[in-house]
């Protein structure tokens, strides 16, 4: 059997899965790419996390970047194949339930929603890394802007909450406004990345061989362990590339566009991020004074750029933080809408409504914004707020990814994809891994499993750097256990799914 998507429009294609076209389908290729790129947001995350990687393993932490990229690209290839065949909002949830059934699919969606809420909160915190460096007046609480200080953490919560109010408002206005703002922001971010990389390379203090320098890290119990810990930096950054799938019902010809933009968003982010890391290591005034580990990229920029150019680049980073938070919140709202449409969440009748004028699920957007601010509010005064939030949300994302890649591998071994060649709305073949499907899928599962263990490992240096709260050291495994327990209690038992699926079809 050969399947061809409806050429009269993507609405008919969506109807094949039993859904009506409610969201406004207006996003093109660049908007789809921008959704994935802004979720990864290398300017946001590398500005936040450079010090984390460098502090543990010295300049040679760079090599964790290509290792994580290769592992995540295996996952992205699997996602691209699924996005071509199931172009539906709530991608992770929809893909998982079609590979493994309603229970596994629900937990994939549950993990992902919670992860995206915490991720949006953690992204919003990044304003604290940037704005006080632009103008001291942004340090409203206290006088120490460092995230590891109590005043810095409290001010981060204030700035992050204000940003979330803005992004929630944009999401409620409509996908067209969200897309315009996101496109402008991503364009600024790409220009900013190019400018930052150019500045770093033209102000180099040392050659690229610096990436082989292990620094003073890892003398006990050995460098490899320090290097593994530093790999958390890359693991935190390179997630969210699948968000193009979350916007599939708002994208024109998503069977063709989404798979390509999933791969492209990750690849461009990896290239730009890798060049930023190398450039920063080459341009840093000193690798041994401790400032690179504590201040990160702002230290390098401030040392080589005089105002106003350094300030302008920091403003560009603030724009990247804004669109990153916006993209994550948008993806989360579409996932919540998708699950509510299937009656899988409390108050599904409210959460599944779409405003006919804006084409936006307003209730999920507002709820996500409120929950993000609540996550920040309960962390006021916690100097480990960023590493704790980042670690927990990324663990949940990797677990959600595994609930897609593991069932997909099982289905591949039984002959998936079934039904012969498939084509998109333009009559072109859908993206497929073909012979490489099984080995790529195995690599994705092995990588994901190892990374979950690495992310959740109870390290005091990550979760409880001040030693004040010993229980925080176990934040990773305890949070996962709590999420699973609450998920078991919240799972909608005894409720018929209005649009059941055939596993592996």
Order of alpha helices (4+ residues) and beta strands (2+ residues): beta-alpha-alpha-alpha-alpha-alpha-alpha-alpha-alpha-alpha-alpha-alpha-alpha-alpha-alpha-alpha-alpha-alpha-alpha-beta-alpha-alpha-alpha
